[in-house]
Amino acid sequence: MSVQARERDTAVTAHSGESRLEEGAQAVGELFSRGSVAGFVGGVGFLLANMAFATTQGLPAVAPMIDISTIFHGTDTPTPSPENIVVGLVTHTGLSILFGIGFALLVAAVPRLRAVPLLVTAAIAYGLLLYVVNFQILGRTLFPWFTNPDGPNQGFEVFIHAVYGLMLVPFFLALRRRVRGRV
């Protein structure tokens, strides 16, 4: 093989490696973006439903945000204040985005979940898992307000966490089509 041929083959191999690296970085970026947006949208829907439910229980619409502020402050009971409304909103938004990214990583790690029935099932299970971890495990150990009888309504929280999972689904249907189109 001539020197020129070896140099050309080396250049092609290096370019191919760069392309794969770029494709991988782009795929990770897309995954994080998709998860972030899905988590944000699902979190907004989740919070709006919690706000509406609070008003049916004789509580102010901002009660869920005040409850969530206890996570940030690490307090046993919520303290109503304008500051804690904002703290709860920011805390909830950040966690919703992180949970959306977590679901995106799960869907990427388990390609079988991209089939619609499994995606829907996994999303509901993911939402329910978030409830168990956040309310039943962390709520009993670190954030007692979330299991306090005067705290959030547990039946509604189970329901709305499953709905949060369902709200993630549409953002991953496009991923399913895009991946299928490549294969």
Contacts in CASP RR format, 6 or more apart in sequence:
PFRMAT RR
TARGET T0000
AUTHOR 0000-0000-0000
METHOD contacts of the structure
MODEL  1
MSVQARERDTAVTAHSGESRLEEGAQAVGELFSRGSVAGFVGGVGFLLAN
MAFATTQGLPAVAPMIDISTIFHGTDTPTPSPENIVVGLVTHTGLSILFG
IGFALLVAAVPRLRAVPLLVTAAIAYGLLLYVVNFQILGRTLFPWFTNPD
GPNQGFEVFIHAVYGLMLVPFFLALRRRVRGRV
1 9 0 8 1.000
31 101 0 8 1.000
31 104 0 8 1.000
31 105 0 8 1.000
31 108 0 8 1.000
32 101 0 8 1.000
32 104 0 8 1.000
34 104 0 8 1.000
34 171 0 8 1.000
34 172 0 8 1.000
34 174 0 8 1.000
34 175 0 8 1.000
35 97 0 8 1.000
35 100 0 8 1.000
35 101 0 8 1.000
35 102 0 8 1.000
35 103 0 8 1.000
35 104 0 8 1.000
35 168 0 8 1.000
35 171 0 8 1.000
36 97 0 8 1.000
36 100 0 8 1.000
36 101 0 8 1.000
37 171 0 8 1.000
38 100 0 8 1.000
38 103 0 8 1.000
38 104 0 8 1.000
38 167 0 8 1.000
38 168 0 8 1.000
38 170 0 8 1.000
38 171 0 8 1.000
38 172 0 8 1.000
39 96 0 8 1.000
39 97 0 8 1.000
39 99 0 8 1.000
39 100 0 8 1.000
39 101 0 8 1.000
39 103 0 8 1.000
39 167 0 8 1.000
39 168 0 8 1.000
39 171 0 8 1.000
40 93 0 8 1.000
40 96 0 8 1.000
40 97 0 8 1.000
41 167 0 8 1.000
41 171 0 8 1.000
42 96 0 8 1.000
42 164 0 8 1.000
42 165 0 8 1.000
42 167 0 8 1.000
42 168 0 8 1.000
43 92 0 8 1.000
43 93 0 8 1.000
43 96 0 8 1.000
43 164 0 8 1.000
43 167 0 8 1.000
44 96 0 8 1.000
45 164 0 8 1.000
45 167 0 8 1.000
46 96 0 8 1.000
46 160 0 8 1.000
46 161 0 8 1.000
46 163 0 8 1.000
46 164 0 8 1.000
46 167 0 8 1.000
47 64 0 8 1.000
47 65 0 8 1.000
47 89 0 8 1.000
47 92 0 8 1.000
47 96 0 8 1.000
49 160 0 8 1.000
49 163 0 8 1.000
50 64 0 8 1.000
50 152 0 8 1.000
50 156 0 8 1.000
50 160 0 8 1.000
51 61 0 8 1.000
51 62 0 8 1.000
51 63 0 8 1.000
51 64 0 8 1.000
52 61 0 8 1.000
53 153 0 8 1.000
53 156 0 8 1.000
53 160 0 8 1.000
54 60 0 8 1.000
54 61 0 8 1.000
54 62 0 8 1.000
54 63 0 8 1.000
54 64 0 8 1.000
55 61 0 8 1.000
57 153 0 8 1.000
62 85 0 8 1.000
63 78 0 8 1.000
64 92 0 8 1.000
64 152 0 8 1.000
65 84 0 8 1.000
65 85 0 8 1.000
65 86 0 8 1.000
65 87 0 8 1.000
65 88 0 8 1.000
65 89 0 8 1.000
65 92 0 8 1.000
66 78 0 8 1.000
66 79 0 8 1.000
66 80 0 8 1.000
66 81 0 8 1.000
66 84 0 8 1.000
66 85 0 8 1.000
66 88 0 8 1.000
67 78 0 8 1.000
67 145 0 8 1.000
67 146 0 8 1.000
67 151 0 8 1.000
67 152 0 8 1.000
68 87 0 8 1.000
68 88 0 8 1.000
68 89 0 8 1.000
68 91 0 8 1.000
68 92 0 8 1.000
69 78 0 8 1.000
69 79 0 8 1.000
69 84 0 8 1.000
69 85 0 8 1.000
69 87 0 8 1.000
69 88 0 8 1.000
69 91 0 8 1.000
70 76 0 8 1.000
70 77 0 8 1.000
70 78 0 8 1.000
70 143 0 8 1.000
70 145 0 8 1.000
70 146 0 8 1.000
71 88 0 8 1.000
71 91 0 8 1.000
71 95 0 8 1.000
71 143 0 8 1.000
72 87 0 8 1.000
72 88 0 8 1.000
72 90 0 8 1.000
72 91 0 8 1.000
73 79 0 8 1.000
73 84 0 8 1.000
73 87 0 8 1.000
74 142 0 8 1.000
74 143 0 8 1.000
75 145 0 8 1.000
76 144 0 8 1.000
76 145 0 8 1.000
77 145 0 8 1.000
77 148 0 8 1.000
78 84 0 8 1.000
78 145 0 8 1.000
96 164 0 8 1.000
99 130 0 8 1.000
99 164 0 8 1.000
100 168 0 8 1.000
103 123 0 8 1.000
103 126 0 8 1.000
103 165 0 8 1.000
103 168 0 8 1.000
103 172 0 8 1.000
104 172 0 8 1.000
106 113 0 8 1.000
106 122 0 8 1.000
106 126 0 8 1.000
107 113 0 8 1.000
107 114 0 8 1.000
107 119 0 8 1.000
107 122 0 8 1.000
107 172 0 8 1.000
107 175 0 8 1.000
110 122 0 8 1.000
111 179 0 8 1.000
112 118 0 8 1.000
113 119 0 8 1.000
113 122 0 8 1.000
114 172 0 8 1.000
114 175 0 8 1.000
114 176 0 8 1.000
114 179 0 8 1.000
114 180 0 8 1.000
115 176 0 8 1.000
116 173 0 8 1.000
116 176 0 8 1.000
119 169 0 8 1.000
119 172 0 8 1.000
119 173 0 8 1.000
119 176 0 8 1.000
120 166 0 8 1.000
120 169 0 8 1.000
123 165 0 8 1.000
123 166 0 8 1.000
123 168 0 8 1.000
123 169 0 8 1.000
123 172 0 8 1.000
124 162 0 8 1.000
124 165 0 8 1.000
124 166 0 8 1.000
126 165 0 8 1.000
126 168 0 8 1.000
127 161 0 8 1.000
127 162 0 8 1.000
127 164 0 8 1.000
127 165 0 8 1.000
128 158 0 8 1.000
128 161 0 8 1.000
128 162 0 8 1.000
130 161 0 8 1.000
130 164 0 8 1.000
130 165 0 8 1.000
131 157 0 8 1.000
131 158 0 8 1.000
131 161 0 8 1.000
131 162 0 8 1.000
134 146 0 8 1.000
135 146 0 8 1.000
135 147 0 8 1.000
135 152 0 8 1.000
135 154 0 8 1.000
135 157 0 8 1.000
136 147 0 8 1.000
138 146 0 8 1.000
139 145 0 8 1.000
139 146 0 8 1.000
139 147 0 8 1.000
140 147 0 8 1.000
145 151 0 8 1.000
145 152 0 8 1.000
146 152 0 8 1.000
147 154 0 8 1.000
END
